[in-house]
Amino acid sequence: MRRIASVLLRSFLQGLILLSPIVLTGYLLYTIFNSVDGLVPSMPRGWGFLIIIVTVTVIGYLGTRFFVGRWLFDSFSYVMTHTPGIKYIYSSIRDVVSSFVGDKKRFNRPVWVRVNMSPEIWRIGFLTQDDMEPLGMKGKVAVYMPHAYAISGWVILVDGSNVKTVEDMTAGEAMKFAVSGGITTVEEAEHEKKN
């Protein structure tokens, strides 16, 4: 009887491990879909989502391809960044969003950072500023260090000699490696070797 209970418990836990990523991903996508779809009231289900996606795409196209669109968005951005109180919120959100997507991605230079000499400990991060001398920190560089299993992190200033470029990993793979706690890229490499 104990053996059967052990097998059932193990099977249940394995089922949780297998289903959790699928269910959580589905739930997240469903929540995003519902939230976006609800932005346009009094529309049949799905139409609000489609309208929002098409509108955002058209605005993105017009705002980057045509002089008038770019001028309008630059003017709006100028007003927002010069309005007391609002400028801090707007510029912070704009900088964070542009760090991850768009033409001015900031987290595109993955590096290994030595954070301890004895014992030697290295962490993965993203070089954001390669010269801190204007802020009185000669020889220092700024590195963003993402937290595992979160969308947060911190910025550290270290000597440039304690930083080396990540080889054989794209910026996206490096971010996945950091956020997954260091398991994603290794597991994918092993899987590719087996196939």
Secondary structure, 3 states (H helix, E strand, C coil): CHHHHHHHHHHHHHHHHHHHHHHHHHHHHHHHHHHHHCCCCCCCCCHHHHHHHHHHHHHHHHHHHCHHHHHHHHHHHHHHHCCCCHHHHHHHHHHHHHHHCCCCCCCCCEEEEEEECCCCEEEEEEEEECCCHHHCCCCEEEEEEECCCCCCEEEEEEEHHHEEECCCCCHHHHHHHHHCCCCHHHHHHHHHHHC
